[in-house]
Amino acid sequence: MVTIRRLVADPTLELRVLEPGAAGALDAEMRWVHTTELPDPSPYLRERELVLTNGLWCAGPDDAEAFVARVAGAGAGGVVFGLRESVRRVPEELVAACRRAGLPLIELSKDVPFTALSHAMATAYAEERQRELLGRIRRSDALTDVMARGAGASGILRVLRRDHDLPLAVIDRTARVVAAAGADLDAGQARLVAEALARRPPPLELDLGSGGCASIFLIAALGEVDAGLVCLRPMAELSPAEQDAMGQAASFLSLEVAKRQAVHAIEMRFAGELLDMVLSGPGRQAELPGRLRAFGIDANHPLAVCALAFADDDGPGTTGLGDAVTGFFLTQGVPVVTAAASQDVVVIVSWRGAEAEFAALARRLVTDLAPRFGGSRLVAGLGGTVPDAAGLRRPVLEAREACRVLRRRSGGGPAVMAYADLNTHLLLLGRHDPETLRRFSSAVLGPLRVHDGARGGGLETSLRAFLDNDRHWAATAAALHVHVNTLRNRMARIAELTGRDVNRTEDLVDLFLALRADTLRQLP
C-alpha cells in the first residue's frame, strides 16, 4: 500500500512533513498523484489523490484557505508543495489552512521535480502489484497442494489463516458447519447463514446477532450457491488484499464442494440401492453384506433401524436431513448408512447396545437436529434391532410405518416412538391417504355434522367426550356440564342419525375410528 509515510521515507525524494493532518492520514492509501496550479482543482480530483502544486494559484492572502477547502472537499489525501527559486518556503497561510482542515501538507525540495514523485508512486504501485500477484500465486499453489492431499475445506481455511488472521467458517445450505478456523458459530447463527444463502441474490453481509456483522463469500458449485465462506468481520474492515484472498479461496472451495457433491451423490445412490435390496426380500439378500461393508457396517453384527421425517406440512422435506443425520451418528462414532426418500430418511446403524439406549440416542438426535431446520417438528420411528442383516426388512418397514403414524398425529406428542409402542388403531389408519380418511369420516359422521351445523347442537362433541371418558356416563355428563339423561338422549339421537349404536361393539368401533380418522386426515 502506497502511503505518504512511505513516500517521505524515501530519501531521494527530499520530502518533509509540515502538517500530519488528521489521525492516520499519513498512513492512508494514496490512489495517485495529481499536479495542478488551478485555484479550484476539485472537479478533476479523485478521492485519496495526492495534490502536487507550486502555488502559482496563490495571488492573495485568502487564496490558500479557499484552495485547501476545495481540495479537502474533493477528498484528496494531502498536498505536496514544491519549492522553487522564487518561493524558498511554504506560505504560512497554506500551513495554517491545512492544519485547520486536517489535511497533510508535505514540502518538496526545489531540487526534486514533480516527475520524481510521480515515478516513485508508479514504482511503488508496481512493486505492490507484483507482491500481490506473487502472494496470489503462492496461495494458489498452497491451496492446490492441500486439495491434492485431501485436506478439504479445513485445509483451505488453514492456508488462509497463515496470511490473514481472520475468523473463518464454511457453512452449507443445510446450516452445517463444514469447516471452521478461529470462528465458533452456534446452530442459530449457522441457520441464519443458510437462510441467507437461499435468498436470490444472497447478501454479501449478514448480521449474526452476538456474532456481529459477517461478510459472506459465495461458494457456487455447478452454478448453484451451495455454501458460504463466512468471515466474522464486516466487508468494510477487510482490506482489498484480504477480500481478494477470500474470493480466491471461495473458488477453490467451490471445487471442494463440487467434489463432495459428486461423492455424496454416489453415496446416496448406493444407499438407495441398499434400501431397495432390503425391501425386495430374500432375492437380493446375498448383496447386502458387501453393500453394508462399503459404509463401514458389518452385516454379521447387530443392527438398529429408525426412520425420520418432518411432521410440518410446510417443513423442509428431506433435503439436507440425510447429511445431518449421518454427521450426527459419525460424531458419536457409530457406523451409519442413511437413505433419503421423498417422505422420510431411513437410518441403519451398527448397534451392539440395548434398544432403550438406541431410543435415547434417537431422542437426542431429534433434539439436536431440529434447530438446524428452523425448529420444524422432527419425528423418528424406531424399528428395533436385529442380530444381523438377514432380518433387516421387518425393522425397516416398521420404522417407516411408525414414522408415518407420528407424522400424522396432531397436537404434538412424543417425537420418538417404537413401532411396538404404537396403538393398533393408529397403525391401521396410518396406512390410508388423507382423502380415504376424509371419505370414511364423512360417511360415518356426516349426519352429525349436518345436524350440528343446522341446529347448533353438540352431538359430535358429546360423542368425542363419551369415548374420551371410556363410555362412563356420569363422568362424561360432568365434563359436558349436562344431566346424564341429556347425554343419553344425545347418544340416542346419534344412533338415529348414523345408524350406529354406542352400545354395540362393531358400531362403537366405526364411530371411534371415524373420529380418529378425522384427527389424522389433515396431516401429511
N, C-alpha and C positions, 0 to 999 in steps of 0.2 A: 504494500500500500504506500503510495507517494504522499508524504505529508510535508508541511512547512518545516517541521523539525528535521526531517530527513534532508531536505534541501540545504538548510542552514548548516548542517553538519558537514557538508562538502566544502573543504577549504578553498577549492579553486573558484568557487562562486563569490566569495567575499561578501556574504550576506550578514547583516546584523539586525537582531530583533530590537525594534524600538518600542513596540506595544504588543504584548502577547495576546490581546483580545480576550474574549470570554473564556471561561474554563474549558479546557480540552480543545480549543480552536487550533493550537499548533499541531495537535495530533490527529486532526480530522483529515480524511482523504481528500486530496485535491484532484479535481477531474482533469483540468488542463490549465494552460496559461493564456491570457488574453491581453494583448498590447493595445493601448488606446490613449489618445490625447483629447478625446471628446469630453465636453463638460458633462454630458449625460450619456454614458455608455450602456445604461441599463437595458435598452431594447435588444442589445446584441450579446448580453451576458447570459451564461448558464449557471445554475447553482454550483457552488464549490469550485468555481474557476478562480485562479489567482490573477489579479489585475496588475499588469506592468505599466508604469507611466513615468514620464519625465516631468510631469506637472505643467506642461505647456498650456493646459486649460485654465491655469490659475492667473487671473488678471486682477483680482481684488481680494481683500481680507475675508470676504464671506464665501468665496468660491469653494474653499476647502470643505466647509460644512455641507454645502449643497452636493458636492461631488461624492463625499463619503456616504451621505444619506441615500443617494441614488444607487451607489454600488452595494451598500449593505442591504437595501430594499430588494435588489435583484438576487440576493442570496450568495454573493461572492464569498470566497473563502478567505480573502485577505488582499492587501495592497502591497506591492513592491515598488518603492520609489527609487528610480535610478538617478544618482547624482551626475552632474555634468559640470563642465568648466565654469559656467556662469552661475550654477547653483551648487555650492560646496556642502550644504547641509539641508536636511529635510525641514521644510517650513514648520514652525511651531504650531500654527493654526491647524495643519494637517495632522500632527501628532495628537493635538487636543481633540480634534473631531473623531479620530479613530478610537481614542480612549473612551469618549462618551458613547460611541456606537458599539463598543466591544468587538471591534474589527482588528485583526492582527495587522501591524504595519512593519514592513521589513525594509531596511536600507540596502541598496545595491551600490557597490563601489563604482566610481566613474570609469575605472579601468576595465570593467567587465560589461560586455554588451548583453542586451536582452536575448540575443540568439543563443548565448551560452546557457542561459537559464532554460530556454526552450529545449535546447539539445539535452540538457541534464534531465529535464522532465521526460522527454521521449525515451532516453536511455533507461531511466528508472522504470518506466512503464513496460518497456520491452523485457527488462530483467524480471519484473514482476510476472508478466505473462508467461515467460519461459519457465519460471518456478512453478506457476500454476499448472502448466502443461506437463512438466516433469512429475509433479505431485500426482496429477491425474493418471499419468501412465503407470507410475509406481503403484498407485492404489488399484488400478485396473489389473495389474499383474498379481497383486496380493489377493484381490477378490477372485480372480480366475483360479489361483492356487488353492484357496480354501474350498471353492466349489469342486475342484478336481479331486480334493481329498475327502469330499463328502461331509465337510463341516457344517453345511447347511446354513440356515438363517443366522444361527448363533455365531458361526464363524465370520459371516459378513459383518455383523454388528461389532465383533471384536476388532476387525480391521478398521472400521470407522472410529472406534474409540481410541485407537492408537494415535490418531492425528487430532481428533476433536473430542474433548472431554464433555460429552453431551449425554443426557439421559434418554435412552432409546428403547423402543419396543416395536415388534411386528405383530399386528393383530389382524385376524382374518374376518370374513363376513359373518362368521358364526360366533363372534366375540371370543374366539380362542386366542390366547397369548401364545403365538408361535415361538417367539424368542424375545428376550429382554436383556438389556445391559445398562445398569445404572438407573433403571426405571422400575417402579413397583406399582402397577396398576391393579386396582381391585376389580371384582366382577362387574360392578356398576359402571365404572369408567370404561372397561373393555366393551361393555354393551353400548355405551354412548358412541364409541368409535365405530362399532359395527353398524349402528343405525345411520351414522353419517356416511359411511361407505355406500349404503344402499340408496342414498339420495342421488338425484340427477340434476345438475352435476354435484359430485361430492364437494364439501367445503375443504378449503386448504388450511383452515384454522378451526379449532374447536375448544369450547370452554368445558373443562373436565372438573369443574367444581373445586374441590380441595386440591386437585392436581394442577390447577391454574390453566392458563391458555396453552394449548399444544399445537404444533404445526404437523400437518399430515402430508406425506409424500406418497402419492398413489402407486400401488403395485398392481399392474394390469398384466394378466396372462391370457393369451388368446383373445384379446380385445375387450375383456371384461375386467372391471375392478374387483379383484379378489381379496386384497388385503391393503393395509396401510403401514408405511414406516412412520411411526409416531415419535416426534421429538418433543419432550416436555419443556419447550421454550416457544414463545410467540415468534412468528416469522420475522418481525422487526428486529429481534435480538440476535438473529442469525446473520453472520457475515456472508457476503457473496461466496466466499470460498467454502463455508460450511453448507450453504444451500446447494452449491454445485456438488459437494461430496454426497449430500443426502440424495440428490437426484440420480447421481451415478450409482449409488448403492441400490436405489429402488429399481433401476434397470436390471441389475444382477439378481435382485430378489425376485423379479418377475420370472426370470429363468428358473430359479429355485422353486417358485410356486407352480410354474408350468410342469416341472419335473414331478413335483409332489402330486399334482393333479393327475398326471398320467399313471403314476404308481397307484394312486388311490382308486382310479377308475378300474385298473386291473384287479385290485383287491376286492372292490365292490362286486365286480363280475364274478370273481371266484367265490365270494361269499354267497351271492345269489344262486350260483350253481350248486353250492354245498346245500343250501336250503332246499333246492329242488330235489337233490339226491335224498335228503332226509324224508321229504314228504312223499316221494314216489314209492316208498316202501322197499321190500326186500330186493327188488330188481336191481338197484344200484348200490346195495349195501357194501359191496366189495370196494367201491370207490371212496367211501367215506374216510378210512384211516389216512390215506395219502393226502386228501384234501385238508383234513384237520391238521395234519402234520405241518402243512405249509403255513399255518397260523400259529405254530408252536404248541399245539394241543395233542396230547397222547390219547388216541381213540380207545385204548385199553384201560384207561383210568376213569374214575367217576367224573361225571359232567353235570352241570346245572344249567337250567334254561329259564329265561324270562323274556317278556315282550313289553316294549314301552311305546307310548304314544301320548299325544297331547289331547286333552279332553275338549278344549275350546273349539267352537265352530270356526272361529276366525284365527285359530292358532297357527303356528309356523309350519305345520305339517311335519314331515320327517327330514326336511332339508337341514343338514348340519348335525342332526341328532345322533346319527351313527358315529360320526367322528368324535363327538363329545363323549359318548358312551365308551367308545374304545379307549380314549385318553384317560377316562376315569379308572377303568379296570387296569390299564397298564401302569398307572401311577401306584396302584395297590399291589403290583407285582403278580397280577392274575392274568394268565394267557386267555385271550378272548377272540372270538370272531363275531362280527355284527353284520347282519344282512338287513338292509333298509328296503321296505316295501312302500307302497303308496300310503298305507294307513298306519303302519307300525314298524318298529325295528326289533328284530329277533336277535337275542344275545345268547350265545353258547359259550360257557366258560369251563375251564378245568377247575374242579372243586372237590376237595377232599374233606371239607368241614361238614358240619351239620346243616340241615335245611334251615333251621332257625337262624343260624349265622349268615346264611346267604340272604334270607329275608331282611335281616338287619342291614346288610350291605346294600341291598336294593333300596331300602328306605333312605339311606344316606345318599345314594346315587340320585334319587328323585329330588331330594332336598338341595343337593349341591348344584344340579344342572338347571333347575327351574329359573333361577335368577339370570342365567345366561341367555334365556329366551324370553325376556321381558316379563317374567313371572307367570307365564302361561301354565295352566294346571297340567302337570305331567303325572301319568299313572303307569303302573307296572303290574303285569300279571305274571305270576310265578307258576311254572310247570313242574316244579320239583326237581329231584336229582335221579340219575340213573347210573348203574355201575360202569357202563361203557357205551360206546357209540351205537351198538346194536339196538338199544332201546330208545333212541332219540325221538322217534316220530311222535310217540304219545306225549311227552312233555312239551314238545314244540307246539302241537295242536292245542294242548290245554293252556299253555301260557298265552297264546294268541286269543283263545276264547275268553280267558279271564280278563285280559287287557281290553277286549272289545266290550265286555259287560261293564267294566269300570268306566270306560269312556261314555257309555250311555246312561250312567247314573246321574241323577240330578241331586242338587243340594249338597255337593261335596262328598263327605265320607272318606274312608281310608284311601290313600293313594296307591298303596301296595297291597295285593291280596293274592293268595294262592288259589288255584282252581278248586282245590278240595274244600276251601272255606266258603265258596260262593253258595248262595241259596239256589236250589234246583230250579225254581220258577224263573229266576233271573237268567240262568243259563238257557232255559227254553225260549224266553223272549229275546235274548240276545242273538239268537240265530236268525231273526227276521229283520227285514229292512223297515225303515220308518213308515213307508206307505202301507205295508201289510199290517203293521201295528195300528195305524190310524183306522184302516178299514175294520179291523177286528173290534177296536174300542168303540167306534161309532155304531157298529151293528148291535153291540150289547147295550151300550149306554146312551145311544142316540135319543130314545124316547124320553129318558130322564132329562136330558139337556133341553129338549123341546119344551117339556113341561116347566122346568125351572126358568127357562127364558121367558115363557109367556106369562107365568103366574108369580115369578119371583120367589118360588119355593126353594127349599134346600134339600131336595131328595138326594142328589149326588153327594153333597157334603155330609148328610146323615149316614149314607152308606159307607163312605170312607171312615167316618168316626166309629161306626159299628164294627168294621173289620179291624181298625187300628186298636180297638179295645177288646179284641178277641171275642166278639159277639156277647159281651156282658151287657145286659140291658140297662141295669142301674148305672153302671159306670159311664156308658155312652150317653144316657139321658142327662146325667150330671155334667158331662163335658159339653153337651149342646145346650144346657140350661133349659131343658124341656121336661115335661112329665113323661114317665115311662109309657103311658098309654098313647101319648102323642107319637112317641118313637115307634111303637108297634103299628100305629096307623100308617106311618110313613113307610115302614117296611112292607106293609100290605099293598100300599099304592105302588111301590117299586115292583112288586111281584105282578101286579096288574099290567103295568106299562111294559115291562121287559119280558114277561113270561118266565121269570126265574125267581124261585123262592129261596130266601136265605136259609131256610130250614132244611133244604135238600142239598146234599153234598155236591153233586155234579153242577147244580145251578150256582152254588156258592163259589165253586172253582172258576166258573165262567166270569162271575162278577169280579172276583179278586184279580184274575189275570187281566181283565179289561181295564181295571183301574191302574194296575201296574204298567200295562202297555201304554196307557195314556201318559204316564210319567216319563217313560223311556222314549217315546216315539219322536220327540222333538230333538233328541240328541243325535250326533253323527254316528 
